[in-house]
Amino acid sequence: MSQACGFLTSHPQVESYHLSGGQYRRAERNVKGLIWRLEFAFEPSKVAAALEIMSRWPHPLNSWSIHPFTCSKEEFKACEPFQRSMNAFLSRHGSSLTSLHICELNLWLKAVWFPLEMVLTGFPLITDLHIKNVTISAKINFDGNLPELRRLEVINTSWDVSELLQCCPRLERIVLTNCSELSDNILTMMERCCPRLRQICIHQCEGISEDSIEVFASRLHSS
């Protein structure tokens, strides 16, 4: 990783790369965006090195697809190099990134976590946010603003997105599937904070009652 970082620093004209550190480790950047993957082991030095490489990438980054970390929130906070490299990456690409996908494909990996508050603060101009199979605190402490967010998709994630909706006045599409932390309050927040919503998809969210959905739908049709 250190050699790759040095190479990219001295060769800014490079427009794509693919780095592989084993069957389940990969860092890749191409014309479609950037994919970074590190599974089965939380190795702070390698994670920090991968983020450092990305922070030195000289070209604008518009899309970021990332697998969550196989570590806990406490481990992340205890790893200063990891936090420094993440801050450097956010600082470098915060003004260009518009699409963020956070997805864990291996459902049997339970200890997957992602510092969502930190990333959302660093990418205030995103238009698309997709989160799937990730462990996130039920209530995130995000007090920023996402004025350009148009599409939000949250699947199989224990996270109450109600508070986030207050920061998304231009949200047009929302998809919520199997989100155990949601309650009827999410419908109130949609109606109050997201006047531009045009598509609403809610599936298998047990905390949202069918009666509330019917009342909500009837108000939408009458408006």
N, C-alpha and C positions, 0 to 999 in steps of 0.2 A: 504494500500500500504506500509506503513512504517513497519508494522509487517511482511509482506511478504518479504520486503527487508532485514530485520534483520534475518529472517529464512534462506534465501538463502545465506547470508553472513556466517552464522554459520554452514550451511550444504552444503558444496561445492560438495558433492557426488551426490546431486540431479541432474538428467539428463533431467527432463521434468517438466513443470508446466503449469497450466491453472488458470488464475485469472480473475474473473468476477466481475464487479462493476455495474451491471444493464444490461438491455436488449441490450444496444448499446455500452457497454464498455467491452473490453476484452484485456487481455495480455496473450500471450500463447507462450510457447517454447516447441518444441518436436523434434523428430529425423529428421523431414523434414526441419526444419528451425525455424523461429520465425515469429509470426503474432501479430501485435499490432494494436488495433482499438479503436478509441475514436471519437464518432460522436455526433452531435447535440449541443454540448456545449464545449466551450473552457475553460477548468479549469486548469490553469497553475500548480497548486500544484499537481494535479493528473497526468498530463502529465510528469512533472519533476520527480515524484516518479516512474512512469513506466520506464522512461529512466534510472533512477538510478538503478533500479532492473536489467535492461538489462546490464548496464555497469559493474555490479558485477557478471554477469554470468561467471562461471569459465571455461566453455568449449568453444572451437572454434565455431564461428558462420559463416556459409558459405552462407546462403541465408536469405534475409530480405524482407518481404512483408509488406508494411505499407500503411495505408490509410492517405491521406493528412489531414492537420489540418483545422478545421473550425474556422480559425482566419486569420487575416491579417498579412502582413509582418511587419507592424508597431507594432502590438500587440506582435509578437514574439520577436522583438528587445527590447521591453520594459520589457520583462520578463527575468530577470537575472538568476533565478533558472532554467528556461527552457533551456537557452543557456548553462549554466554550465553542466547540466546533459547531454545535447546533445554532448557537447565536450568530456565528460567523456566516453560516449558510443562509440563515434568515435575513441577515443584513445584506448579503450579496444579491439575493434573488427576490426579495420582498416586493419590489416595485414592478416585477414582470410576471410573476406567477398568477395564473387565473383559474387553474383547474387542479384540484387536490383529491386524490383517491387513496383512501386508507383501507386496506382489505387484507384479511388473513384467510387464505384458501384452505388451510388445514384445520378443520373444525375441532380436531381432537387436541389441538394446542390450546390449553385453557389460559395459561399465564401470558397473554399477549396484552400489551399496554401501549398507549401512545400519549405524549404530552400535548394534547389538543389545544389547551389554553395558550401555550407558548407559541405554537405554530400559527394559530389564528391571529394572534397579535402581530406576528411577523409578516403575514400575508393578508393585509386588509383589502386587497383588490380582487380577491377570488370571486369568480362567477359560478363555479360548480364545486360542490363539496359532497363527496360520496364516502360513507363510512360503513364498513361491513365486518362483522365478527370481531369486534374490538372491545376491550375492557376500558371503560372510561368512568370517572367518578360520576355518580348520579347527578350531582350539581357541580358544574364547572364554574370557576371564578373568572369569567371573562367579562370585562367591563369595556371592551372596545366597540368597534363598529364595523359592520360588513356591508357597506352601502351598495356594492355591486353584486352581491350574491343573488343569483337568479334561480338556481336549482339546488335542492338539498335532498339527499337520499341517505337514510339511516336504516340499516338492516341487521338484525340479530345483535343488537348492541344495547347494553344496559346503561342507558343514558337518557335523562329527561331533557329534551331539546327546547322546552318551553322558554327558558331564559334566553336562549340564543335567538329566538324569533324576534325579540325586542330590538335586536341589532340588524335585522334584515328587512328594511322597509320596501325593498324592490323584489322580494322573493316572488317567483311566478309558479314554481312547481315544487311540491314536497311529496316524498314517498317515505312512509314509515311502515316497517315490517318487523313483527316479532320484537317489539321494544318494550320490555317488561316494566320499565320505570315510568311509562307514560300514564297519564290520567285524563279525565275529562277536561282538565284545565288547558290542555294543549289546543283544544278547539276554540276556547275563549281567546287564547293568545294569537291564534291564526287570524281570527276575526278582528281583533283589536290592532294588531301590529303589522299585518301583511295585507294591505288593501289591494295589491296587484296579483294575488294568488289566482291562478287560472286552472291549475291541475292539483288535485289532492287525492292521494292514494294511501289508504290505511288498511293494513292487513295484520290479523293475528296479534293485535295489541290488547291484551286481556284487560288492562286497566281502563280502557276507554269503552264505555257502555254503548250498546246498540241504540238505546233510547236517546242518548246524547248526540250520537251521530245522526239519527233521524231528525232531531230538532235542528241541529246545525245545518243539515242539508236543506231542510224546508226554508230556513232563513236565507240561505244562499239563492234558492230558486225564486224567492219573493223579492230579492233585492235587485 
